[in-house]
Amino acid sequence: MSKFAIVLTLIATFALGACNTVRGVGQDVEKAGEAIQRSTK
């Protein structure tokens, strides 16, 4: 498993575990996407 896949899995796990509403899911997904973009720079 690549490092990127591991990071993505961890982010998704924390993001989905932390949100309680549909709005929260959107915010968590957005933050995960931003974190991925930062990690690739």
N, C-alpha and C positions, 0 to 999 in steps of 0.2 A: 504494500500500500504506500502510495507516495505521501510525502510530507503535506502537500496541498490537500489531499483527500482526508488525512487525519485532522488537520486544522478545520476543514469545512465540517466534518462530522462533529467535532467538539463544539464549534460555534452553533451549529444547528441544535444540538442537544441542549445547550444552555439557553439559547434563544427560545426554544419551544417550551422549556421547563419554566421559564421566568414570566411568560406572558399569560394574561387571564382573559383578554378580550381580542376580538378580531383586529381592532385598532392596534393593540399591543403586538400582535403577530406582525403586522405591517412595519411597525417601528423596529422590531427585533430583526426582521429580514433585511431592512434597510441598513441597520447598523452592522449586521454580518457582512453584507455586500461591501460596505465601506472598509471594514477590517480586512477583507480579502484583497481589495484594491491596494490598501496600504502595504500589505505583506508582499505584494508582487512588485512593488517599486524598488 
